[in-house]
Amino acid sequence: MLKKFITLLKKTTLSSNQPGKKSILLGAAFLMATSAIGPGFLTQTSLFTQQLGASFGFVILISILLDIGAQLNIWRILAASGLKAQQLANQLAPGLGSFLSVLVALGGLAFNIGNIGGCGLGLNVLTGLDTSYGAILSCVIALGIFWMKEAGSMMDIFTKALGILMIGVTLYVAISSRPPVAEVLRHTIMPEKIDVAAIITLVGGTVGGYISFAGAHRLLDAGIKGPGSIRQVNSSAVSGIIVTGIMRCVLFLAAFGVVAKGVQLATQNPAASVFQSAAGRLGYRFFGLVMWSAAITSVTGAAYTSVSFIKTFHPMLQKREPLLITGFILSSTLLFLLFDNPVNLLVMAGALNGLILPVALAVILTASYKKDLMKNYNHPQWMRWAGWLVVVVMGWMSIMSLVKWLK
């Protein structure tokens, strides 16, 4: 998988002045991946590694399988129909798309509050700048990207560059932590304990809510749609899953290498403990770099995708997309300043988006049976069954988790 991704990366890395179709495909993959690899991703992975140890490898394995079942179905069906998720839902039942849009936008806003906080924390570690000022500065940088003339191309370049940087830096930290890989492999197949809440949170944080639609909507906006584009869509979707999976595994290995030595991760900032314990002062600086990169790319992904749902409410909103994105990012920044515990918020946001996933995926799968909406595209039956399995599993686990939380 890693070799396939590197080959695709080499083929699709074009200059910023030539944003061809291959570059857009990889840009969509990285938009999805970097939307998933946010502060919540770093926090959740570190926390659950502390709690589950090597058995967390099993949680990652199951979450990747569920991610594939969700992502391929959503990307292929939306691309074949040529419609965004909310438009397709409205074709099924009037108002259903609006309901889905509200769910996704709220989940995106919850995530983006934590993303803005992650930006502030990352700059604080890197430069010593106050977290609030770091959040505000990052807000301005994110807004600058969307107000550029070629915002789509700039977003593609931005997410690809920082995505590669994050993986490279975290890999260095993972090697420095020297994790017991044999133990990880053993308990990934035969876990000592299984945490349903951890699976829900991971899947929700990787493909839940707005994240599963980020790359697909980017492809539609770029004009890559219709049954003839399915092969390209598959390649882009799989690349996004590979990028996310690599980063999750590398971060887990880094965290477990630290935890296996008996280090207790800091409750307020578990990911920072991982980087600092594994690579000392340099590792702590690397944490700031990775945190800021993860956060700022997630800010752009959350804003772009959430607004892609909202702007279809009315033609006037379609023309005011930059203003909508500006309002979304500014609102996230202001709300962040009101919260005291971003770690709890980030874990909660992942769980919330995990609850949204079975609802959204069920709507998309139902639409796949409508040949008039699919333009005579025949969605593979095995893929439908895989998608419905994700709906059932995630729905059941979400209900069980909610019942447990209410107790």
Stockholm file with secondary structure:
# STOCKHOLM 1.0

chainA/1-407         MLKKFITLLKKTTLSSNQPGKKSILLGAAFLMATSAIGPGFLTQTSLFTQQLGASFGFVILISILLDIGAQLNIWRILAASGLKAQQLANQLAPGLGSFLSVLVALGGLAFNIGNIGGCGLGLNVLTGLDTSYGAILSCVIALGIFWMKEAGSMMDIFTKALGILMIGVTLYVAISSRPPVAEVLRHTIMPEKIDVAAIITLVGGTVGGYISFAGAHRLLDAGIKGPGSIRQVNSSAVSGIIVTGIMRCVLFLAAFGVVAKGVQLATQNPAASVFQSAAGRLGYRFFGLVMWSAAITSVTGAAYTSVSFIKTFHPMLQKREPLLITGFILSSTLLFLLFDNPVNLLVMAGALNGLILPVALAVILTASYKKDLMKNYNHPQWMRWAGWLVVVVMGWMSIMSLVKWLK
#=GR chainA/1-407 SS CHHHHHHHHHHHCCCTTCCCHHHHHHHHHHHHHHHHSSHHHHHHHHHHHHHHGGGHHHHHHHHHHHHHHHHHHHHHHHHHHTCCHHHHHHHHSTTHHHHHHHHHHHHHHHHHHHHHHHHHHHHHHHHCCCHHHHHHHHHHHHHHHHTSTTHHHHHHHHHHHHHHHHHHHHHHHHHHHCCCHHHHHHHHHSCSCCCHHHHHHHHHHHHTTTHHHHHHHHHHHTTCCSGGGHHHHHHHHHHHHHHHHHHHHHHHHHHHHHHTTTCCCCSSCHHHHHHHHHHHHHHHHHHHHHHHHHHHHHHHHHHHHHHHHHGGGCHHHHHTHHHHHHHHHHHHHHHHTTCSCHHHHHHHHHHHHHHHHHHHHHHHHHHTTCHHHHTTCCCCHHHHHHHHHHHHHHHHHHHHHHHHHHC
#=GC SS_cons         CHHHHHHHHHHHCCCTTCCCHHHHHHHHHHHHHHHHSSHHHHHHHHHHHHHHGGGHHHHHHHHHHHHHHHHHHHHHHHHHHTCCHHHHHHHHSTTHHHHHHHHHHHHHHHHHHHHHHHHHHHHHHHHCCCHHHHHHHHHHHHHHHHTSTTHHHHHHHHHHHHHHHHHHHHHHHHHHHCCCHHHHHHHHHSCSCCCHHHHHHHHHHHHTTTHHHHHHHHHHHTTCCSGGGHHHHHHHHHHHHHHHHHHHHHHHHHHHHHHTTTCCCCSSCHHHHHHHHHHHHHHHHHHHHHHHHHHHHHHHHHHHHHHHHHGGGCHHHHHTHHHHHHHHHHHHHHHHTTCSCHHHHHHHHHHHHHHHHHHHHHHHHHHTTCHHHHTTCCCCHHHHHHHHHHHHHHHHHHHHHHHHHHC
//
